[in-house]
Amino acid sequence: MISLSDYYMGRDRRFPDELTDEKRSNAEEMVDKANELLTRFGETRKVNSGWRPASINNATVGAAKKSKHMTCEAIDLEDKDGSLDAWCLENLDVLQEIGLWLESPDATPNWCHIQIVPPRSGNRVFKP
């Protein structure tokens, strides 16, 4: 199980002024939904990237300028062998049921990016 502590990665203590009540609420929802996904998948995964304050996001290579990680609406889960991404692609109905969107696996080598808000395209699987 992923905890809020895993998701915050210590950044809640380093950047407390940036972690608003809205972001805390989003983080709780994100962690709950990620845990539901992992339960259905049948395996645990570590958090590669959870909440990113602006300074962390700006220093993250390849991060979107308006990344959903900054608002606690996204998480990157370890997926070195691609099995979680593959399972998600085969079970889009589960993602829909839980309320998750998946960044296209070809854009996320070694991790699985999921988020609790739809991308601009509205597609369950999207390209950044």
Contacts in CASP RR format, 6 or more apart in sequence:
PFRMAT RR
TARGET T0000
AUTHOR 0000-0000-0000
METHOD contacts of the structure
MODEL  1
MISLSDYYMGRDRRFPDELTDEKRSNAEEMVDKANELLTRFGETRKVNSG
WRPASINNATVGAAKKSKHMTCEAIDLEDKDGSLDAWCLENLDVLQEIGL
WLESPDATPNWCHIQIVPPRSGNRVFKP
1 35 0 8 1.000
1 38 0 8 1.000
1 44 0 8 1.000
2 31 0 8 1.000
2 34 0 8 1.000
2 35 0 8 1.000
2 38 0 8 1.000
2 45 0 8 1.000
2 47 0 8 1.000
2 75 0 8 1.000
3 31 0 8 1.000
4 27 0 8 1.000
4 28 0 8 1.000
4 31 0 8 1.000
6 31 0 8 1.000
6 46 0 8 1.000
6 47 0 8 1.000
7 27 0 8 1.000
7 30 0 8 1.000
7 31 0 8 1.000
7 47 0 8 1.000
7 50 0 8 1.000
7 51 0 8 1.000
7 72 0 8 1.000
7 75 0 8 1.000
8 19 0 8 1.000
8 27 0 8 1.000
8 50 0 8 1.000
8 51 0 8 1.000
9 47 0 8 1.000
9 49 0 8 1.000
9 50 0 8 1.000
9 51 0 8 1.000
11 19 0 8 1.000
11 51 0 8 1.000
11 52 0 8 1.000
11 53 0 8 1.000
11 56 0 8 1.000
12 19 0 8 1.000
12 51 0 8 1.000
14 53 0 8 1.000
15 53 0 8 1.000
15 55 0 8 1.000
15 56 0 8 1.000
18 53 0 8 1.000
18 54 0 8 1.000
19 51 0 8 1.000
19 53 0 8 1.000
22 71 0 8 1.000
23 51 0 8 1.000
23 71 0 8 1.000
23 72 0 8 1.000
24 72 0 8 1.000
26 71 0 8 1.000
26 72 0 8 1.000
26 73 0 8 1.000
26 116 0 8 1.000
27 51 0 8 1.000
27 72 0 8 1.000
29 116 0 8 1.000
30 72 0 8 1.000
30 73 0 8 1.000
30 74 0 8 1.000
30 75 0 8 1.000
30 115 0 8 1.000
30 116 0 8 1.000
31 75 0 8 1.000
33 98 0 8 1.000
33 99 0 8 1.000
33 100 0 8 1.000
33 114 0 8 1.000
33 116 0 8 1.000
34 75 0 8 1.000
34 77 0 8 1.000
34 114 0 8 1.000
36 98 0 8 1.000
37 88 0 8 1.000
37 94 0 8 1.000
37 95 0 8 1.000
37 98 0 8 1.000
37 100 0 8 1.000
37 114 0 8 1.000
38 44 0 8 1.000
38 45 0 8 1.000
38 77 0 8 1.000
40 91 0 8 1.000
40 94 0 8 1.000
40 98 0 8 1.000
41 84 0 8 1.000
41 87 0 8 1.000
43 83 0 8 1.000
43 84 0 8 1.000
45 77 0 8 1.000
45 78 0 8 1.000
45 79 0 8 1.000
45 84 0 8 1.000
45 112 0 8 1.000
46 77 0 8 1.000
46 78 0 8 1.000
47 75 0 8 1.000
47 76 0 8 1.000
47 77 0 8 1.000
47 78 0 8 1.000
48 76 0 8 1.000
48 77 0 8 1.000
48 78 0 8 1.000
48 110 0 8 1.000
48 111 0 8 1.000
49 60 0 8 1.000
49 69 0 8 1.000
49 75 0 8 1.000
49 76 0 8 1.000
49 111 0 8 1.000
50 69 0 8 1.000
50 72 0 8 1.000
50 74 0 8 1.000
50 75 0 8 1.000
50 76 0 8 1.000
51 69 0 8 1.000
51 70 0 8 1.000
51 72 0 8 1.000
52 60 0 8 1.000
52 63 0 8 1.000
52 67 0 8 1.000
52 69 0 8 1.000
52 70 0 8 1.000
53 70 0 8 1.000
54 70 0 8 1.000
57 63 0 8 1.000
57 65 0 8 1.000
57 67 0 8 1.000
57 69 0 8 1.000
57 70 0 8 1.000
60 67 0 8 1.000
63 69 0 8 1.000
64 128 0 8 1.000
67 74 0 8 1.000
68 74 0 8 1.000
68 115 0 8 1.000
68 117 0 8 1.000
69 75 0 8 1.000
69 76 0 8 1.000
73 115 0 8 1.000
73 116 0 8 1.000
73 117 0 8 1.000
74 113 0 8 1.000
74 114 0 8 1.000
74 115 0 8 1.000
74 116 0 8 1.000
75 113 0 8 1.000
75 114 0 8 1.000
75 115 0 8 1.000
76 108 0 8 1.000
76 111 0 8 1.000
76 112 0 8 1.000
76 113 0 8 1.000
77 84 0 8 1.000
77 111 0 8 1.000
77 112 0 8 1.000
77 114 0 8 1.000
78 110 0 8 1.000
78 111 0 8 1.000
78 112 0 8 1.000
79 85 0 8 1.000
79 108 0 8 1.000
79 110 0 8 1.000
79 111 0 8 1.000
79 112 0 8 1.000
80 110 0 8 1.000
82 105 0 8 1.000
82 110 0 8 1.000
82 112 0 8 1.000
84 112 0 8 1.000
85 102 0 8 1.000
85 105 0 8 1.000
85 108 0 8 1.000
85 112 0 8 1.000
86 105 0 8 1.000
88 94 0 8 1.000
88 95 0 8 1.000
88 102 0 8 1.000
88 112 0 8 1.000
88 114 0 8 1.000
88 125 0 8 1.000
89 102 0 8 1.000
89 105 0 8 1.000
89 125 0 8 1.000
92 102 0 8 1.000
92 124 0 8 1.000
92 125 0 8 1.000
95 101 0 8 1.000
95 102 0 8 1.000
95 114 0 8 1.000
95 124 0 8 1.000
96 124 0 8 1.000
99 116 0 8 1.000
100 114 0 8 1.000
100 115 0 8 1.000
100 116 0 8 1.000
101 114 0 8 1.000
101 115 0 8 1.000
101 116 0 8 1.000
101 117 0 8 1.000
101 118 0 8 1.000
101 119 0 8 1.000
101 122 0 8 1.000
101 123 0 8 1.000
101 124 0 8 1.000
101 125 0 8 1.000
101 126 0 8 1.000
102 112 0 8 1.000
102 113 0 8 1.000
102 114 0 8 1.000
102 124 0 8 1.000
102 125 0 8 1.000
102 126 0 8 1.000
103 113 0 8 1.000
103 114 0 8 1.000
103 115 0 8 1.000
103 125 0 8 1.000
103 126 0 8 1.000
103 127 0 8 1.000
103 128 0 8 1.000
104 125 0 8 1.000
104 126 0 8 1.000
104 127 0 8 1.000
104 128 0 8 1.000
105 112 0 8 1.000
107 113 0 8 1.000
107 127 0 8 1.000
107 128 0 8 1.000
119 126 0 8 1.000
121 127 0 8 1.000
END
